[in-house]
Amino acid sequence: MGAIRRVIGLMSGTSVDGIDAALVEVGPEEAGVRLIAFAGLPYSAELRREILEISEAGCGVADRICRLNAVLGEWFARAAFNVCREAGAELSGVDLIGSHGQTVRHLPEACGAFGVLTRSSLQIADPCVIAERTGVTTVADFRARDLAAGGQGAPLVPLVDYLLFRSGREGRVLLNIGGISNVTVLPRGCGPEDVLAFDTGPGNMLLDALTEVITDGRLAYDEGGAIAASGDVSDSLLGELMRHPFLKAAPPKSTGRESFGAALLAEVLAWRGRLPDEDLIATATAFTVRSIADALKRFVLPVSPIGRVAVSGGGGRNPVLMRKLTAALPEVDVCHSDALGVPRDAKEAIAFAVLANATVEGRPGNLPTATGASDSVVLGVVAPGRGCGISIDSADVIM
């Protein structure tokens, strides 16, 4: 307890574009968090395709998932080496790794099966492989304990958002636009019990998938929002998309490809021919913006005044999306998380470094107000590194 640690956070989100790695110095009980280096490791096109295929309903054959779990363990270990190389540091000087893994299925709603009630979510990238390749104690499988406590298993970043971004001067929303968009709401002068967080709906997921289909695989995403800028938004299609039942459900809530993946893509592609391809991309972009703004107006602004929305994730690199978001929230200062001192691309990876530190110190990493869990719980399982010198009292341990 009370140590200053060097921790690597590893994260790959629902956009499935690669692994973000952040080398972070974390003070005692997260009193101080300093980013040392950040590096990204893009997935190969073939690996990305395999992840996307097994993530769709009915496609996740057990042997493919089993093999990919080990493959991604190797890739996540490579990402840890890469960020150390970026920092000019040695892995021997790293105390801990926190790996979110790659989500391939997220089923957080209570489901009765075989005489028990379950909630489940599956993230792969075997932490034992990461620990063996790097020699560093690795914390992973963060969602499972919150799910066992009756929560959604997501979002898990809100505790870190609270530690890093709370303000006594203004209410803030931390908005991450990855494959899925999610918000952490920090009312002015809030305590942890006041934090609200939830998934708002689509981020880049539908937009990226449409771009890939429309360009016959030449582009994986609408770079700079160029295609969207050349099209017009279809009010008819946008109105249909905004009727998605997830958008009206009250928090706590979380989602993934199960709601905004292949099935929704097929519905939008059914409009192809009636609308130009550019209009489909423009409308998908507008759908992301409208669903975020609607969530804030429906669930946040009536109970908590907000002065600033700080954006992180890949969506923050799309200037068309950012302009539309600014226009949709005229009373709010929309900026990037960089303006608050945390680089937009590194924020999620930093969060899992901080959560891993909380795990090995035996402190809770979830916020029940965000996930709906019955209690605050210590998150994660631990794969000890070689010559592990960290005392682990309250975490589950993979042996």
N, C-alpha and C positions, 0 to 999 in steps of 0.2 A: 504494500500500500504506500501511496505517496511518492512513487517513483516518476521521474520524467522518462518517457519512453519514445523511441523511434518506431513508428508503426507504418506499415504499408496498407493502404486501403485499395481493394480491387473491386471493380463494378462493371457489369455489362447489363444494359437495360433491355426493354422490350423492342427497341429499334434494331437490336441485334447487329450493330455495325462494328463492334469490337470491344476491347477491354480498356477501361480507364484505370490508371494506377497513380496513386498519390502517396508520396513519402512525406510523413507528417511527424512533427514533434508534439507530443501530447503531455501536458503538465498534470500534476496530481488532481484527480477527480475532474479532469477536463478544464481546470482553471485557466489554462492557456493552450491554444492550438496554433501551431505555426506550420505553414506549408513550406517544405524544403524543395520539392521537385514534383513535376507532373509529366506523365508520358502516356500516350495512347498506343495500343497495339490493334490495328484493324484486323478483322477476320478476313481470311481468304474468301473469295466468292463461293467456292465449293463448300467450305465450312459453314458459312452463313446460310446457304441454301439447305444444308442438312438440319441445322438448328430450327429454321423456319418450318421445314416439313414435319419434324417430329413434334413441333409445338401445336400443330393443328389437330383438332379432334379426329380420332380414328386413325392417325398416322404414326403414333408413337409406339412402334413395335418394341418389345422389351429388349431385344438384343441390340437394337440401334441406340436406345437410351443408355444401356449399360456401357457400351463402347464409348459413346460420346461423353459420358461422365468422366471417363479416364482421359480421353483426348483433351477435353477442356481443362482438366487439372493441369496437364502439361502446358497448355496455352496460358493459363493464369499464372503459372510459375514463371514462364517466359516474361510476362508483363512485369512481374516483380523484379526480375533481373534488369529489365529495360529501364525502370524508373530509378534503380540504383545507379545504372550507367549514366543516366541523365544527370543525376546529382553528383557524380564523381565519388560515390560511396560504395562500400562493400556490404554485401548481405550479412556478413558476420557482425556488422554494427547495427543490424535491425533487430529489435526485440520481439516483434509481433507482426502478424499479417491478419487483416480482416477481409474475408472474401464473401461478397454477396452471392457470387455464382451467377449462373445464367438461368433465368426462369423459363421453364418449358410448359408449366401448367399452374394455374392459380384458381383454386376452387374454394373460396373462403366462406361460402354460405353453408350453414349447417345441413348435413345430409345424413339420413338414417340408412345404414347398410349393415347387414349381418348382425343385427341386434345391438348396434352401437350408433351413437351420433358423432359424426366426424366433421372437421374442417381441414382442408389440406392445401398444400402448395408445394411445388417441386422445383428446387434450384439445383442444377448440376454443375460440376467442376470439382472433382473429388479433392477435399481438403487434405487427405492423407498423401495424395500425389504432390500437392503444393508443398506440404511440410517436408516430404522426403527429398524433393528436388532442391529446395532452398535451405533446408536445415532449420527453418524458422517456425516456431509455434504458430499454428493457423486456426483462427476462429471462423466458422462458417455456419450455414443452416440457421440463419438468424430468425427466420419467420416462424419456425415450427413451434417454439415455446409459447409465443403469443397466440397462435392458433389453438394450442392445447388449453390455453386459459380463456378460450371463448372469443378471442379477437379475430380480426380479419387478416392478421399477419402482415398488414401494410396499412398505411405507410409507416416506415420505421425511422425515416430521417427526421421527423419532427422534434425529437429530443435534442438532436444536434442543432437543428435550426434554432431552437429555444436558447441553447447555450451560446450560440455564436451571434444571433441577430436580434434578440429581444431589445426593446428600447423603452425608456421612460418618457420619450418625447413624442412618439408617433406610433400608431398601429401599423403593422407591416404584414404583408403576405409574401411568402417565399413560394414562387411558382416555378416548378420544374416541368419543362416541356420535353419529355423524351418520347418514347413510343406512345405512352400514356401520359396525360397531364395530371399533376397533383399539386395541391396547395397545403402549406402550413400557415395558419393564421395566428399571428402574435399580437393580441390587443396591447395597447399602450400600458406599460407597467405590469405586464402579466406575470403570473406565476405558472409553474408547469401544469397546474390543474385547469388553467384557463385556455390552454392551447387547443385549437381545433385543427384537424387535418383530414384530408380525404382526397381520393381520386376524382377529378372533375369529368373525365371521359377521354376522348382521343387526343393524342398529341401529334406525333409525326407518323404514327403507324399506318393509318389509312392513306395519308398523303404520299408516303414513301412507296407503298404497294401500288398505288395508282400510277405513280411516275414510272415505276419499273415496267408495268404492263404496257403503258402507252408508248414508251420509248423502246419497246422490245428488248429490255434488259440493258440498254446502253447506259442508263442512269439509274442509280439506286435511290436518289432523292432529288427534289427540285432545288438545285443549287442556286442560292441567292433569291429564291422565289421567282426566278425568271419566267417559268411557264405560267405560274399563277398570275403574274403581272400582265401577261399577254391575253388572258381570258376574262370572261365576265361571270359573276356569280349568278347561278340560277336560283331564284327565290323558291321555285317549286321543289327542286331537289333539296335545297337547304331546309325548307320546312319539313320535308319528309324525314330527313336525317335528325332533326331536332326533336322528333317524336320518339326517339329511342328511350325505352323505359328507364335505363340506368340514370339518365340525366335528371329525372325528377325524383329519384329515390333519395331520401334524407341520409346524411352521414350518421354513423361511420359507414364508409363503403370503399371498396377497392375493386379493380377490374383489370382486364388484360386482353389477350388475343381472343379469349372465349367470347367477348362481346364486340370487339372492334377489329377483328381479324378477317379471315377469308370469307365468312358469310356476308359481312357488311360490304366487303370489296365487291362481291358478286352482285349485290343489290345496286351498287353505284354503277358498275360496268353495264348493267342492264339499260342504263340511260345512254350508253354510247351509240351514236347515230342520231339520237334525238338532240344531243348536245355535242358541240365540238370538244375534242379532248382537252383543250386549254381551259374550257369552262368547267370541266370535271375537276381539274386540279385547282382552279380558282375557288370552286365551291367547297372542296375538301379543306382548303386552307381556311375559308370562312367558317366552316363547321367547327374546326378546332378553336378558333377565336370566339365564336358565338357560344359554344358550350362552356368555355372558361368564364366568359363574362356573365353568362346566365347563372352559373354556379355561385359566383361571388355575389351577384345581386339577389339571388334567391336564399342563400344559406349564410352569408357572411355579413354583408353591409347592413341588414336589418338589426343585427345584434352587436356589431363592432365597427366603429368608424375606422377606415383604413387610409393612411396617407401615402403609402408607397407599396408598389408591387415590384419585387426584384426577381428577375427571370434568370433561370439557369437551364442547362440542357441544350440539346441540338436545335430546338426550336428558336432559341435565342439568336442563332446565326442566320435566320431567315428574315431579312429586312421587311419583306412584304407582310409576313405574319406579325412582326413587331409593330409596324405602322397600323395595321388593322386593330391590334390589341390596344394600342394607345388611343385610337379613335373610339373604341368601344367602352373605354373607361376614362372619360374626359375629366373626371374630378380627382383622379388618382395619378401620382407620379409613377410612370412605368419606366423601369431602368433594368440594367443587368445586375446580377449579384456582385459583379466586379466593383460596382459603386459602393458596396458595403464591405469591400476588402477580401472577397472570396471569388476566385476566377470561376466563371460560369461552367466551364467544362470539367473542372476538378471537384466541384461541390459534393457530388454524390459519392465519389471515391473517398474524399476526406471524411464524410459521414461514417463510412464503414470502418475506417481506421479508428475513429473516436468510439464507435460502438464496440469494437473489439477490445479496446482498452477498458471500457466499463465492464465487459464480460469477465476478463481475467481478474478484475478487482472485486468481482462478486456483486456488482451493482446493477439494478434494472436498466434496460435500454429501451423499453417501450413506454408510450404514454397511453393509458387506457382511454383518455378522452379522444385520442386519435384513432385507435384501432378497435375500440369497443371491448377490449379484454376485461375480465373481471378483476384483474389486479396488475400491479407492476411486477414484472418478472425479469430475471436474468436471461439474456438471449444467447442462443448459439450453442454449438458443440465445438470441442477443442481437439485438434490433432497436435500433440506435443512435437516440438522440434527436437533435433539432436542436441543432447546435453541441456534439455529444457531447464532454465533457471527461474521460470515464473511459477509462483505459487498459485494454484488454481483450486479455490475452495468451493465455489458455488456453481460452476459451470459443469455441463455434461462433458465427458471426455471420451473421444474415440481412441481405443487402444488397438 
